[in-house]
Amino acid sequence: MVKNIYFTNIAYSNFKQLKGRPILLFKELENDFLFLPLTSNLQRDGIVLNNDDLIDGELKKESVIIVPKISAIDKNIILNSKFIGTLKNSKFDELLLKLCASLECIK
């Protein structure tokens, strides 16, 4: 499921409301996934994503993977979420490099 994009409800930053948003799963944990949200606001910092970057599925709009806005989500929530698509390996590798650079795990 890593590299997959799903549409699901996630909490706003204030944790008081939910918003439907596409998310990219990038790391599987025991009971959760770590994910990065996507936005159609192309002015946001991150990785630009379009349908050419997907192995399968389809984005409604060109989007940005917001890096490094990392959150966790329970695996059971993903099982009930709408599948959107899967990232190509090359785009996923680009994402991991940007994520690691932003977290200073590589120099």
Secondary structure by P-SEA (a helix, b strand, c coil): ccccccccccccccccbbbbbbbbbccccccbbbbbbbbccccccccccccccccbbbbcccccccccccccccaaaaaaccccccccaaaaaaaaaaaaaaacccc
